[in-house]
């Protein structure tokens, strides 16, 4: 599942570490999600979408 997390994160000027702290996961988890090596849980996907000011549908296509 391709995602746009890195694109949204860069637009908002948020580091992987900052984003990971906001959603309570490790920086490595954010990195793995961005590189399509890990699919987040639905609750994590909603948290990411909320912080990045988008929808889950738009974030994951």
C-alpha distance matrix in Angstrom:
0.0 3.8 6.5 10.2 11.8 13.9 15.1 16.2 17.7 19.7 20.9 22.2 23.6 22.2 21.9 19.3 22.3 23.3 19.9 19.7 23.3 22.6 19.9 21.9 19.6 20.3 19.6 18.0 15.4 14.5 14.6 12.3 9.6 10.3 10.1 6.8 9.4 9.3 7.6 10.3 12.7 13.2 16.3 14.8 12.3 15.4 17.5 15.3 15.3 19.0 19.9 18.1 19.8 17.0 15.3 12.2 11.4 12.0 10.3 6.8 6.6
3.8 0.0 3.8 7.1 9.4 11.0 11.8 13.4 15.0 16.6 17.8 19.5 20.7 19.8 19.7 17.5 20.9 21.7 18.5 18.9 22.5 21.9 19.7 21.9 19.7 20.1 18.7 17.5 15.4 13.7 13.4 11.9 9.2 8.5 8.6 6.5 10.1 10.6 9.6 11.8 14.6 15.0 17.6 15.6 12.8 15.8 17.4 14.6 14.4 18.2 18.6 16.3 18.1 15.5 14.5 12.0 11.2 10.6 8.7 6.0 5.7
6.5 3.8 0.0 3.8 5.8 8.0 8.8 9.8 11.5 13.4 14.5 15.9 17.3 16.3 16.6 14.7 18.1 18.5 15.2 16.1 19.6 18.6 16.7 19.3 17.5 18.1 16.6 16.1 13.9 11.5 11.8 11.3 8.0 6.8 8.6 7.5 11.0 10.9 9.7 10.7 13.6 13.7 15.7 13.4 10.4 13.1 14.4 11.2 11.0 14.8 15.0 12.5 14.5 12.1 11.7 9.6 9.6 8.3 5.6 4.4 6.0
10.2 7.1 3.8 0.0 3.8 5.6 5.3 6.3 8.5 10.1 10.8 12.5 14.1 13.7 14.5 13.4 16.9 16.9 13.9 15.5 18.8 17.6 16.5 19.4 18.0 18.5 16.5 16.7 15.0 11.9 12.2 12.8 9.9 7.5 10.1 10.3 13.7 13.7 12.8 13.1 15.9 15.7 17.0 14.5 11.6 13.6 14.3 10.7 10.2 13.6 13.2 10.2 12.2 10.3 11.0 10.1 10.3 7.8 5.2 6.5 8.1
11.8 9.4 5.8 3.8 0.0 3.8 5.4 5.3 5.9 8.5 9.9 10.6 11.9 10.6 11.2 9.9 13.3 13.2 10.1 11.8 15.0 14.0 13.0 15.8 14.6 15.1 13.1 13.8 12.1 8.7 9.7 11.0 8.1 6.0 9.5 10.3 13.1 12.6 12.0 11.5 14.4 14.5 15.1 12.1 9.9 12.0 11.8 8.0 8.5 11.6 10.6 8.0 11.0 10.0 11.2 10.2 11.8 9.8 6.3 8.1 10.9
13.9 11.0 8.0 5.6 3.8 0.0 3.8 5.5 5.0 6.0 8.5 9.9 10.1 9.4 9.4 8.6 12.3 12.7 10.5 12.3 15.6 15.2 14.9 17.3 15.8 15.4 12.6 13.3 12.7 9.1 8.8 11.0 9.2 6.0 8.9 11.0 13.6 14.0 14.3 14.2 17.5 18.0 18.5 15.2 13.5 15.6 14.8 11.0 11.9 14.5 12.7 10.1 13.3 12.9 14.6 14.0 15.3 12.8 9.7 11.3 13.5
15.1 11.8 8.8 5.3 5.4 3.8 0.0 3.8 5.5 5.3 6.3 8.8 9.8 10.4 11.5 11.7 15.3 15.0 12.9 15.4 18.2 17.3 17.3 20.2 19.0 18.9 16.2 17.1 16.4 12.7 12.6 14.6 12.5 9.3 11.8 13.5 16.6 17.1 16.9 16.9 19.8 19.8 20.3 17.4 15.1 16.7 16.3 12.5 12.3 14.8 13.3 9.9 12.3 11.7 13.8 14.0 14.7 11.6 9.4 11.6 13.1
16.2 13.4 9.8 6.3 5.3 5.5 3.8 0.0 3.8 5.5 5.1 6.3 8.5 8.8 10.8 11.4 14.5 13.4 11.0 14.0 16.4 14.8 15.0 18.2 17.8 18.3 16.0 17.6 16.4 12.7 13.7 15.7 13.2 10.7 14.0 15.3 18.2 17.8 17.2 16.2 18.7 18.2 18.3 15.6 13.3 14.1 13.5 10.0 9.3 11.4 9.8 6.2 8.6 8.6 11.3 12.1 13.4 10.3 8.2 11.4 13.5
17.7 15.0 11.5 8.5 5.9 5.0 5.5 3.8 0.0 3.8 5.5 5.2 6.0 5.3 7.0 7.8 10.9 9.9 7.9 11.1 13.4 12.3 13.1 15.9 15.4 15.5 12.9 14.9 14.3 10.6 11.5 14.3 12.4 10.1 13.4 15.3 17.6 17.2 17.2 16.0 18.6 18.7 18.2 15.1 13.7 14.7 13.2 9.7 10.4 11.9 9.2 6.7 10.0 11.0 13.7 14.1 16.1 13.5 10.7 13.6 16.2
19.7 16.6 13.4 10.1 8.5 6.0 5.3 5.5 3.8 0.0 3.8 5.4 4.7 6.1 7.6 9.4 12.5 11.8 10.8 13.9 16.0 15.4 16.5 19.1 18.4 18.0 14.9 16.7 16.8 13.0 13.1 16.1 14.8 11.7 14.5 16.9 19.3 19.6 20.0 19.2 22.1 22.3 22.0 18.8 17.3 18.4 17.0 13.5 13.9 15.3 12.7 10.0 12.7 13.7 16.6 17.3 18.7 15.7 13.4 16.1 18.1
20.9 17.8 14.5 10.8 9.9 8.5 6.3 5.1 5.5 3.8 0.0 3.8 5.4 7.9 10.5 12.6 15.4 13.9 12.8 16.2 18.0 16.6 17.9 20.9 20.8 20.8 18.1 20.0 19.7 15.9 16.4 19.1 17.3 14.4 17.4 19.3 22.1 22.1 21.9 20.9 23.4 23.0 22.7 19.9 18.0 18.5 17.3 14.0 13.6 14.6 12.3 9.1 10.9 12.1 15.4 16.8 18.0 14.7 13.2 16.4 18.2
22.2 19.5 15.9 12.5 10.6 9.9 8.8 6.3 5.2 5.4 3.8 0.0 3.8 5.5 9.0 11.4 13.5 11.3 10.4 14.2 15.3 13.7 15.5 18.5 18.9 19.2 16.8 19.4 19.0 15.3 16.5 19.4 17.5 15.3 18.6 20.5 22.8 22.3 22.0 20.4 22.6 22.1 21.2 18.4 17.1 17.1 15.3 12.5 12.4 12.5 9.7 7.4 9.3 11.5 15.0 16.6 18.5 15.6 13.9 17.3 19.7
23.6 20.7 17.3 14.1 11.9 10.1 9.8 8.5 6.0 4.7 5.4 3.8 0.0 3.8 6.6 9.8 11.6 9.9 10.1 13.6 14.7 13.9 16.1 18.5 18.6 18.2 15.4 18.0 18.4 14.8 15.5 18.8 17.7 15.3 18.2 20.7 22.7 22.5 22.8 21.4 23.9 24.0 23.0 19.9 19.0 19.5 17.3 14.4 15.1 15.3 12.0 10.3 12.8 15.0 18.3 19.4 21.4 18.6 16.4 19.4 21.9
22.2 19.8 16.3 13.7 10.6 9.4 10.4 8.8 5.3 6.1 7.9 5.5 3.8 0.0 3.8 6.6 8.1 6.2 6.4 9.8 10.9 10.4 12.5 14.7 14.9 14.6 12.0 15.0 15.2 11.8 13.0 16.4 15.3 13.5 16.7 19.0 20.6 20.0 20.4 18.7 21.0 21.4 20.1 16.9 16.6 17.1 14.6 11.8 13.4 13.6 10.0 9.1 12.3 14.5 17.4 18.0 20.5 18.2 15.5 18.3 21.2
21.9 19.7 16.6 14.5 11.2 9.4 11.5 10.8 7.0 7.6 10.5 9.0 6.6 3.8 0.0 3.8 5.3 5.2 6.2 8.5 9.9 10.8 12.6 14.0 13.3 12.2 9.1 12.0 13.0 9.9 10.5 14.1 14.0 12.2 15.0 17.7 18.7 18.4 19.5 18.0 20.7 21.8 20.6 17.0 17.2 18.4 15.8 13.0 15.3 15.9 12.4 11.8 15.4 17.2 19.7 19.6 22.1 20.1 16.9 19.1 22.0
19.3 17.5 14.7 13.4 9.9 8.6 11.7 11.4 7.8 9.4 12.6 11.4 9.8 6.6 3.8 0.0 3.8 5.6 5.2 6.0 8.6 9.9 10.7 11.7 10.3 8.9 5.7 8.4 9.2 6.3 7.1 10.6 10.7 9.6 12.2 14.7 15.3 14.9 16.2 14.9 17.7 19.2 18.2 14.5 14.9 16.7 14.2 11.5 14.3 15.5 12.4 12.1 15.9 17.1 19.0 18.2 20.8 19.2 15.7 17.3 20.4
22.3 20.9 18.1 16.9 13.3 12.3 15.3 14.5 10.9 12.5 15.4 13.5 11.6 8.1 5.3 3.8 0.0 3.8 5.5 5.1 6.2 8.7 10.1 10.1 9.2 7.5 5.0 8.6 9.9 8.2 9.4 12.7 13.2 12.8 15.3 17.6 17.6 16.8 18.2 16.4 18.7 20.4 18.9 15.3 16.6 18.0 15.0 13.0 16.2 16.7 13.4 14.1 17.8 19.4 21.3 20.5 23.5 22.2 18.7 20.3 23.6
23.3 21.7 18.5 16.9 13.2 12.7 15.0 13.4 9.9 11.8 13.9 11.3 9.9 6.2 5.2 5.6 3.8 0.0 3.8 5.4 5.2 6.3 8.9 9.8 10.2 9.9 8.2 11.9 12.3 10.1 12.1 15.2 14.9 14.4 17.4 19.4 20.0 18.8 19.4 17.2 19.1 20.1 18.2 14.9 16.0 16.7 13.3 11.7 14.6 14.3 10.7 11.8 15.2 17.4 19.6 19.4 22.6 21.2 18.0 20.2 23.6
19.9 18.5 15.2 13.9 10.1 10.5 12.9 11.0 7.9 10.8 12.8 10.4 10.1 6.4 6.2 5.2 5.5 3.8 0.0 3.8 5.4 5.1 6.4 8.4 8.6 9.2 7.8 11.1 10.4 7.7 10.4 13.1 12.0 11.8 15.2 16.7 17.5 16.0 16.2 13.8 15.7 16.6 14.9 11.5 12.3 13.1 10.0 8.0 11.0 11.2 8.0 9.0 12.5 14.3 16.1 15.7 18.9 17.7 14.4 16.6 20.1
19.7 18.9 16.1 15.5 11.8 12.3 15.4 14.0 11.1 13.9 16.2 14.2 13.6 9.8 8.5 6.0 5.1 5.4 3.8 0.0 3.8 5.4 5.3 5.8 5.1 5.5 5.2 8.5 7.7 6.2 9.3 11.5 11.0 11.8 14.7 16.0 16.0 14.2 14.8 12.3 14.1 15.7 13.9 10.4 12.2 13.5 10.5 9.1 12.8 13.2 10.6 12.0 15.5 16.8 18.0 16.8 20.1 19.5 16.0 17.4 21.0
23.3 22.5 19.6 18.8 15.0 15.6 18.2 16.4 13.4 16.0 18.0 15.3 14.7 10.9 9.9 8.6 6.2 5.2 5.4 3.8 0.0 3.8 5.5 4.9 6.4 7.3 7.9 11.3 10.9 10.0 12.9 15.1 14.7 15.6 18.5 19.8 19.6 17.6 18.0 15.2 16.4 17.7 15.2 12.2 14.5 15.0 11.5 11.1 14.6 14.0 11.2 13.5 16.5 18.5 19.8 19.1 22.6 22.1 18.8 20.5 24.2
22.6 21.9 18.6 17.6 14.0 15.2 17.3 14.8 12.3 15.4 16.6 13.7 13.9 10.4 10.8 9.9 8.7 6.3 5.1 5.4 3.8 0.0 3.8 5.6 8.1 10.1 10.6 13.8 12.6 11.1 14.4 16.4 15.2 15.9 19.3 20.1 20.6 18.3 17.9 14.7 15.5 16.0 13.3 10.7 12.6 12.3 8.6 8.7 11.7 10.5 7.9 10.7 13.3 15.5 16.9 16.6 20.2 19.8 16.8 18.9 22.7
19.9 19.7 16.7 16.5 13.0 14.9 17.3 15.0 13.1 16.5 17.9 15.5 16.1 12.5 12.6 10.7 10.1 8.9 6.4 5.3 5.5 3.8 0.0 3.8 5.8 8.9 10.1 12.7 10.5 9.6 13.3 14.5 12.9 14.4 17.6 17.9 18.1 15.4 14.7 11.3 11.8 12.5 9.8 7.1 9.5 9.8 6.2 6.9 10.3 9.9 8.4 11.0 13.6 14.9 15.5 14.5 18.2 18.3 15.2 16.7 20.5
21.9 21.9 19.3 19.4 15.8 17.3 20.2 18.2 15.9 19.1 20.9 18.5 18.5 14.7 14.0 11.7 10.1 9.8 8.4 5.8 4.9 5.6 3.8 0.0 3.8 7.0 9.4 11.8 10.1 10.3 13.8 14.8 14.1 16.0 18.7 19.1 18.5 15.8 15.7 12.4 12.7 14.2 11.5 9.0 12.2 12.8 9.6 10.5 14.0 13.6 12.1 14.7 17.4 18.7 19.1 17.8 21.4 21.7 18.5 19.6 23.3
19.6 19.7 17.5 18.0 14.6 15.8 19.0 17.8 15.4 18.4 20.8 18.9 18.6 14.9 13.3 10.3 9.2 10.2 8.6 5.1 6.4 8.1 5.8 3.8 0.0 3.8 6.7 8.2 6.4 7.5 10.7 11.3 11.2 13.4 15.7 16.1 15.1 12.6 13.1 10.4 11.5 13.8 12.0 8.9 11.8 13.6 10.9 10.8 14.6 15.2 13.6 15.4 18.6 19.3 19.6 17.7 21.0 21.3 17.8 18.3 21.9
20.3 20.1 18.1 18.5 15.1 15.4 18.9 18.3 15.5 18.0 20.8 19.2 18.2 14.6 12.2 8.9 7.5 9.9 9.2 5.5 7.3 10.1 8.9 7.0 3.8 0.0 3.8 5.2 5.2 6.8 8.8 10.0 11.0 12.8 14.5 15.6 14.3 12.6 14.1 12.3 14.1 16.8 15.5 12.1 14.5 16.7 14.1 13.2 17.0 17.9 15.8 17.1 20.6 21.4 22.0 20.1 23.2 23.0 19.3 19.7 23.1
19.6 18.7 16.6 16.5 13.1 12.6 16.2 16.0 12.9 14.9 18.1 16.8 15.4 12.0 9.1 5.7 5.0 8.2 7.8 5.2 7.9 10.6 10.1 9.4 6.7 3.8 0.0 3.8 5.4 5.2 6.3 8.7 10.0 10.7 12.4 14.3 13.5 12.6 14.5 13.2 15.8 18.2 17.2 13.5 15.1 17.4 14.9 13.1 16.6 17.8 15.3 15.9 19.6 20.5 21.5 19.9 22.7 22.0 18.2 18.9 22.1
18.0 17.5 16.1 16.7 13.8 13.3 17.1 17.6 14.9 16.7 20.0 19.4 18.0 15.0 12.0 8.4 8.6 11.9 11.1 8.5 11.3 13.8 12.7 11.8 8.2 5.2 3.8 0.0 3.8 5.4 4.9 6.1 8.6 9.8 10.4 12.2 10.6 10.2 12.9 12.4 15.3 18.2 17.9 14.3 15.7 18.6 16.7 14.8 18.2 20.0 17.9 18.1 21.8 22.1 22.7 20.5 23.0 22.5 18.7 18.7 21.6
15.4 15.4 13.9 15.0 12.1 12.7 16.4 16.4 14.3 16.8 19.7 19.0 18.4 15.2 13.0 9.2 9.9 12.3 10.4 7.7 10.9 12.6 10.5 10.1 6.4 5.2 5.4 3.8 0.0 3.8 5.3 5.0 6.2 8.6 9.8 10.5 9.1 7.5 9.6 8.7 11.5 14.4 14.3 10.8 12.2 15.3 13.7 12.1 15.5 17.4 15.9 16.3 19.8 19.7 19.8 17.4 20.0 19.9 16.2 15.9 18.9
14.5 13.7 11.5 11.9 8.7 9.1 12.7 12.7 10.6 13.0 15.9 15.3 14.8 11.8 9.9 6.3 8.2 10.1 7.7 6.2 10.0 11.1 9.6 10.3 7.5 6.8 5.2 5.4 3.8 0.0 3.8 5.5 5.1 6.1 8.6 9.9 9.9 8.8 10.1 9.1 12.2 14.4 14.2 10.4 11.0 13.8 12.2 9.7 12.9 15.0 13.2 13.0 16.7 16.7 17.3 15.3 17.9 17.2 13.4 13.8 17.0
14.6 13.4 11.8 12.2 9.7 8.8 12.6 13.7 11.5 13.1 16.4 16.5 15.5 13.0 10.5 7.1 9.4 12.1 10.4 9.3 12.9 14.4 13.3 13.8 10.7 8.8 6.3 4.9 5.3 3.8 0.0 3.8 5.5 5.1 6.2 8.7 8.5 8.9 11.3 11.4 14.9 17.3 17.6 13.9 14.0 17.1 15.8 13.0 15.8 18.2 16.2 15.5 19.2 19.0 19.7 17.7 19.7 18.7 15.0 15.0 17.6
12.3 11.9 11.3 12.8 11.0 11.0 14.6 15.7 14.3 16.1 19.1 19.4 18.8 16.4 14.1 10.6 12.7 15.2 13.1 11.5 15.1 16.4 14.5 14.8 11.3 10.0 8.7 6.1 5.0 5.5 3.8 0.0 3.8 5.5 5.1 6.2 4.9 5.4 8.4 9.5 13.1 15.8 16.7 13.4 13.4 17.0 16.3 13.8 16.5 19.2 18.0 17.3 20.7 20.0 20.0 17.4 19.1 18.7 15.1 14.2 16.5
9.6 9.2 8.0 9.9 8.1 9.2 12.5 13.2 12.4 14.8 17.3 17.5 17.7 15.3 14.0 10.7 13.2 14.9 12.0 11.0 14.7 15.2 12.9 14.1 11.2 11.0 10.0 8.6 6.2 5.1 5.5 3.8 0.0 3.8 5.4 5.1 5.8 4.9 6.1 6.8 10.6 12.7 13.9 10.7 10.0 13.6 13.4 10.8 13.1 16.1 15.3 14.4 17.6 16.5 16.3 13.6 15.3 15.1 11.4 10.5 13.1
10.3 8.5 6.8 7.5 6.0 6.0 9.3 10.7 10.1 11.7 14.4 15.3 15.3 13.5 12.2 9.6 12.8 14.4 11.8 11.8 15.6 15.9 14.4 16.0 13.4 12.8 10.7 9.8 8.6 6.1 5.1 5.5 3.8 0.0 3.8 5.5 7.7 8.2 9.4 10.2 13.9 15.4 16.5 13.2 11.9 15.1 14.8 11.5 13.3 16.4 15.2 13.5 16.8 15.8 16.2 14.1 15.5 14.3 10.7 10.4 12.7
10.1 8.6 8.6 10.1 9.5 8.9 11.8 14.0 13.4 14.5 17.4 18.6 18.2 16.7 15.0 12.2 15.3 17.4 15.2 14.7 18.5 19.3 17.6 18.7 15.7 14.5 12.4 10.4 9.8 8.6 6.2 5.1 5.4 3.8 0.0 3.8 5.5 7.8 9.9 11.9 15.6 17.6 19.1 16.0 14.8 18.3 18.2 15.1 16.8 20.1 19.0 17.2 20.4 19.2 19.3 17.0 17.8 16.8 13.5 12.4 13.9
6.8 6.5 7.5 10.3 10.3 11.0 13.5 15.3 15.3 16.9 19.3 20.5 20.7 19.0 17.7 14.7 17.6 19.4 16.7 16.0 19.8 20.1 17.9 19.1 16.1 15.6 14.3 12.2 10.5 9.9 8.7 6.2 5.1 5.5 3.8 0.0 3.8 5.6 7.0 9.8 13.3 15.2 17.4 14.7 13.3 17.0 17.5 14.8 16.3 19.7 19.3 17.8 20.6 18.8 18.2 15.3 15.9 15.6 12.6 10.5 11.7
9.4 10.1 11.0 13.7 13.1 13.6 16.6 18.2 17.6 19.3 22.1 22.8 22.7 20.6 18.7 15.3 17.6 20.0 17.5 16.0 19.6 20.6 18.1 18.5 15.1 14.3 13.5 10.6 9.1 9.9 8.5 4.9 5.8 7.7 5.5 3.8 0.0 3.8 7.0 9.8 13.2 15.9 17.8 15.1 14.6 18.4 18.7 16.4 18.5 21.7 21.1 20.1 23.1 21.6 20.9 17.8 18.8 18.9 15.7 13.6 15.1
9.3 10.6 10.9 13.7 12.6 14.0 17.1 17.8 17.2 19.6 22.1 22.3 22.5 20.0 18.4 14.9 16.8 18.8 16.0 14.2 17.6 18.3 15.4 15.8 12.6 12.6 12.6 10.2 7.5 8.8 8.9 5.4 4.9 8.2 7.8 5.6 3.8 0.0 3.8 6.3 9.5 12.4 14.3 11.8 11.6 15.4 15.8 14.0 16.3 19.3 19.0 18.6 21.4 20.0 19.0 15.7 17.1 17.7 14.5 12.5 14.6
7.6 9.6 9.7 12.8 12.0 14.3 16.9 17.2 17.2 20.0 21.9 22.0 22.8 20.4 19.5 16.2 18.2 19.4 16.2 14.8 18.0 17.9 14.7 15.7 13.1 14.1 14.5 12.9 9.6 10.1 11.3 8.4 6.1 9.4 9.9 7.0 7.0 3.8 0.0 3.8 6.7 9.1 11.5 9.6 8.9 12.6 13.7 12.4 14.0 17.1 17.6 17.2 19.6 17.7 16.2 12.7 14.0 15.2 12.3 10.0 12.2
10.3 11.8 10.7 13.1 11.5 14.2 16.9 16.2 16.0 19.2 20.9 20.4 21.4 18.7 18.0 14.9 16.4 17.2 13.8 12.3 15.2 14.7 11.3 12.4 10.4 12.3 13.2 12.4 8.7 9.1 11.4 9.5 6.8 10.2 11.9 9.8 9.8 6.3 3.8 0.0 3.8 6.4 8.0 5.8 6.0 9.6 10.3 9.5 11.6 14.2 14.8 15.0 17.3 15.9 14.5 11.1 13.4 14.8 11.7 10.3 13.4
12.7 14.6 13.6 15.9 14.4 17.5 19.8 18.7 18.6 22.1 23.4 22.6 23.9 21.0 20.7 17.7 18.7 19.1 15.7 14.1 16.4 15.5 11.8 12.7 11.5 14.1 15.8 15.3 11.5 12.2 14.9 13.1 10.6 13.9 15.6 13.3 13.2 9.5 6.7 3.8 0.0 3.8 5.5 5.2 6.2 8.7 9.9 10.6 12.3 14.3 15.5 16.4 18.2 16.8 14.8 11.4 13.9 16.0 13.5 12.1 15.1
13.2 15.0 13.7 15.7 14.5 18.0 19.8 18.2 18.7 22.3 23.0 22.1 24.0 21.4 21.8 19.2 20.4 20.1 16.6 15.7 17.7 16.0 12.5 14.2 13.8 16.8 18.2 18.2 14.4 14.4 17.3 15.8 12.7 15.4 17.6 15.2 15.9 12.4 9.1 6.4 3.8 0.0 3.8 5.4 5.0 6.3 8.7 9.9 10.6 12.4 14.4 15.3 16.3 14.6 12.1 8.9 11.4 13.9 12.2 11.1 14.0
16.3 17.6 15.7 17.0 15.1 18.5 20.3 18.3 18.2 22.0 22.7 21.2 23.0 20.1 20.6 18.2 18.9 18.2 14.9 13.9 15.2 13.3 9.8 11.5 12.0 15.5 17.2 17.9 14.3 14.2 17.6 16.7 13.9 16.5 19.1 17.4 17.8 14.3 11.5 8.0 5.5 3.8 0.0 3.8 5.4 5.2 6.3 8.7 10.0 10.7 12.6 14.3 15.3 14.5 12.6 10.2 13.4 15.5 13.5 13.4 16.7
14.8 15.6 13.4 14.5 12.1 15.2 17.4 15.6 15.1 18.8 19.9 18.4 19.9 16.9 17.0 14.5 15.3 14.9 11.5 10.4 12.2 10.7 7.1 9.0 8.9 12.1 13.5 14.3 10.8 10.4 13.9 13.4 10.7 13.2 16.0 14.7 15.1 11.8 9.6 5.8 5.2 5.4 3.8 0.0 3.8 5.4 5.0 6.1 8.6 9.8 10.7 12.2 14.1 13.5 12.4 9.9 13.3 14.7 11.9 12.1 15.7
12.3 12.8 10.4 11.6 9.9 13.5 15.1 13.3 13.7 17.3 18.0 17.1 19.0 16.6 17.2 14.9 16.6 16.0 12.3 12.2 14.5 12.6 9.5 12.2 11.8 14.5 15.1 15.7 12.2 11.0 14.0 13.4 10.0 11.9 14.8 13.3 14.6 11.6 8.9 6.0 6.2 5.0 5.4 3.8 0.0 3.8 5.5 5.1 6.2 8.6 10.1 10.5 12.1 10.7 9.1 6.3 9.6 10.9 8.4 8.5 12.1
15.4 15.8 13.1 13.6 12.0 15.6 16.7 14.1 14.7 18.4 18.5 17.1 19.5 17.1 18.4 16.7 18.0 16.7 13.1 13.5 15.0 12.3 9.8 12.8 13.6 16.7 17.4 18.6 15.3 13.8 17.1 17.0 13.6 15.1 18.3 17.0 18.4 15.4 12.6 9.6 8.7 6.3 5.2 5.4 3.8 0.0 3.8 5.5 5.1 6.1 8.7 9.8 10.3 9.3 7.7 6.1 9.7 11.2 9.6 10.6 14.0
17.5 17.4 14.4 14.3 11.8 14.8 16.3 13.5 13.2 17.0 17.3 15.3 17.3 14.6 15.8 14.2 15.0 13.3 10.0 10.5 11.5 8.6 6.2 9.6 10.9 14.1 14.9 16.7 13.7 12.2 15.8 16.3 13.4 14.8 18.2 17.5 18.7 15.8 13.7 10.3 9.9 8.7 6.3 5.0 5.5 3.8 0.0 3.8 5.5 5.2 6.3 8.6 9.9 10.2 9.9 9.0 12.8 13.5 11.2 12.9 16.5
15.3 14.6 11.2 10.7 8.0 11.0 12.5 10.0 9.7 13.5 14.0 12.5 14.4 11.8 13.0 11.5 13.0 11.7 8.0 9.1 11.1 8.7 6.9 10.5 10.8 13.2 13.1 14.8 12.1 9.7 13.0 13.8 10.8 11.5 15.1 14.8 16.4 14.0 12.4 9.5 10.6 9.9 8.7 6.1 5.1 5.5 3.8 0.0 3.8 5.5 5.3 6.1 8.5 8.6 9.0 8.0 11.6 11.4 8.5 10.5 14.3
15.3 14.4 11.0 10.2 8.5 11.9 12.3 9.3 10.4 13.9 13.6 12.4 15.1 13.4 15.3 14.3 16.2 14.6 11.0 12.8 14.6 11.7 10.3 14.0 14.6 17.0 16.6 18.2 15.5 12.9 15.8 16.5 13.1 13.3 16.8 16.3 18.5 16.3 14.0 11.6 12.3 10.6 10.0 8.6 6.2 5.1 5.5 3.8 0.0 3.8 5.6 5.1 5.9 5.0 5.3 5.5 8.9 8.5 6.6 9.3 12.7
19.0 18.2 14.8 13.6 11.6 14.5 14.8 11.4 11.9 15.3 14.6 12.5 15.3 13.6 15.9 15.5 16.7 14.3 11.2 13.2 14.0 10.5 9.9 13.6 15.2 17.9 17.8 20.0 17.4 15.0 18.2 19.2 16.1 16.4 20.1 19.7 21.7 19.3 17.1 14.2 14.3 12.4 10.7 9.8 8.6 6.1 5.2 5.5 3.8 0.0 3.8 5.5 5.1 6.2 7.2 8.4 11.8 11.5 10.3 13.1 16.3
19.9 18.6 15.0 13.2 10.6 12.7 13.3 9.8 9.2 12.7 12.3 9.7 12.0 10.0 12.4 12.4 13.4 10.7 8.0 10.6 11.2 7.9 8.4 12.1 13.6 15.8 15.3 17.9 15.9 13.2 16.2 18.0 15.3 15.2 19.0 19.3 21.1 19.0 17.6 14.8 15.5 14.4 12.6 10.7 10.1 8.7 6.3 5.3 5.6 3.8 0.0 3.8 5.5 7.9 10.0 11.0 14.3 13.3 11.3 14.4 17.8
18.1 16.3 12.5 10.2 8.0 10.1 9.9 6.2 6.7 10.0 9.1 7.4 10.3 9.1 11.8 12.1 14.1 11.8 9.0 12.0 13.5 10.7 11.0 14.7 15.4 17.1 15.9 18.1 16.3 13.0 15.5 17.3 14.4 13.5 17.2 17.8 20.1 18.6 17.2 15.0 16.4 15.3 14.3 12.2 10.5 9.8 8.6 6.1 5.1 5.5 3.8 0.0 3.8 5.7 8.6 9.9 12.6 10.7 8.8 12.3 15.3
19.8 18.1 14.5 12.2 11.0 13.3 12.3 8.6 10.0 12.7 10.9 9.3 12.8 12.3 15.4 15.9 17.8 15.2 12.5 15.5 16.5 13.3 13.6 17.4 18.6 20.6 19.6 21.8 19.8 16.7 19.2 20.7 17.6 16.8 20.4 20.6 23.1 21.4 19.6 17.3 18.2 16.3 15.3 14.1 12.1 10.3 9.9 8.5 5.9 5.1 5.5 3.8 0.0 3.8 7.1 9.8 12.0 10.3 9.7 13.4 16.0
17.0 15.5 12.1 10.3 10.0 12.9 11.7 8.6 11.0 13.7 12.1 11.5 15.0 14.5 17.2 17.1 19.4 17.4 14.3 16.8 18.5 15.5 14.9 18.7 19.3 21.4 20.5 22.1 19.7 16.7 19.0 20.0 16.5 15.8 19.2 18.8 21.6 20.0 17.7 15.9 16.8 14.6 14.5 13.5 10.7 9.3 10.2 8.6 5.0 6.2 7.9 5.7 3.8 0.0 3.8 6.8 8.4 6.6 6.8 10.3 12.6
15.3 14.5 11.7 11.0 11.2 14.6 13.8 11.3 13.7 16.6 15.4 15.0 18.3 17.4 19.7 19.0 21.3 19.6 16.1 18.0 19.8 16.9 15.5 19.1 19.6 22.0 21.5 22.7 19.8 17.3 19.7 20.0 16.3 16.2 19.3 18.2 20.9 19.0 16.2 14.5 14.8 12.1 12.6 12.4 9.1 7.7 9.9 9.0 5.3 7.2 10.0 8.6 7.1 3.8 0.0 3.8 5.3 5.2 6.1 8.6 10.8
12.2 12.0 9.6 10.1 10.2 14.0 14.0 12.1 14.1 17.3 16.8 16.6 19.4 18.0 19.6 18.2 20.5 19.4 15.7 16.8 19.1 16.6 14.5 17.8 17.7 20.1 19.9 20.5 17.4 15.3 17.7 17.4 13.6 14.1 17.0 15.3 17.8 15.7 12.7 11.1 11.4 8.9 10.2 9.9 6.3 6.1 9.0 8.0 5.5 8.4 11.0 9.9 9.8 6.8 3.8 0.0 3.8 5.5 5.0 6.0 8.7
11.4 11.2 9.6 10.3 11.8 15.3 14.7 13.4 16.1 18.7 18.0 18.5 21.4 20.5 22.1 20.8 23.5 22.6 18.9 20.1 22.6 20.2 18.2 21.4 21.0 23.2 22.7 23.0 20.0 17.9 19.7 19.1 15.3 15.5 17.8 15.9 18.8 17.1 14.0 13.4 13.9 11.4 13.4 13.3 9.6 9.7 12.8 11.6 8.9 11.8 14.3 12.6 12.0 8.4 5.3 3.8 0.0 3.8 5.6 5.5 6.4
12.0 10.6 8.3 7.8 9.8 12.8 11.6 10.3 13.5 15.7 14.7 15.6 18.6 18.2 20.1 19.2 22.2 21.2 17.7 19.5 22.1 19.8 18.3 21.7 21.3 23.0 22.0 22.5 19.9 17.2 18.7 18.7 15.1 14.3 16.8 15.6 18.9 17.7 15.2 14.8 16.0 13.9 15.5 14.7 10.9 11.2 13.5 11.4 8.5 11.5 13.3 10.7 10.3 6.6 5.2 5.5 3.8 0.0 3.8 5.6 6.4
10.3 8.7 5.6 5.2 6.3 9.7 9.4 8.2 10.7 13.4 13.2 13.9 16.4 15.5 16.9 15.7 18.7 18.0 14.4 16.0 18.8 16.8 15.2 18.5 17.8 19.3 18.2 18.7 16.2 13.4 15.0 15.1 11.4 10.7 13.5 12.6 15.7 14.5 12.3 11.7 13.5 12.2 13.5 11.9 8.4 9.6 11.2 8.5 6.6 10.3 11.3 8.8 9.7 6.8 6.1 5.0 5.6 3.8 0.0 3.8 6.5
6.8 6.0 4.4 6.5 8.1 11.3 11.6 11.4 13.6 16.1 16.4 17.3 19.4 18.3 19.1 17.3 20.3 20.2 16.6 17.4 20.5 18.9 16.7 19.6 18.3 19.7 18.9 18.7 15.9 13.8 15.0 14.2 10.5 10.4 12.4 10.5 13.6 12.5 10.0 10.3 12.1 11.1 13.4 12.1 8.5 10.6 12.9 10.5 9.3 13.1 14.4 12.3 13.4 10.3 8.6 6.0 5.5 5.6 3.8 0.0 3.8
6.6 5.7 6.0 8.1 10.9 13.5 13.1 13.5 16.2 18.1 18.2 19.7 21.9 21.2 22.0 20.4 23.6 23.6 20.1 21.0 24.2 22.7 20.5 23.3 21.9 23.1 22.1 21.6 18.9 17.0 17.6 16.5 13.1 12.7 13.9 11.7 15.1 14.6 12.2 13.4 15.1 14.0 16.7 15.7 12.1 14.0 16.5 14.3 12.7 16.3 17.8 15.3 16.0 12.6 10.8 8.7 6.4 6.4 6.5 3.8 0.0
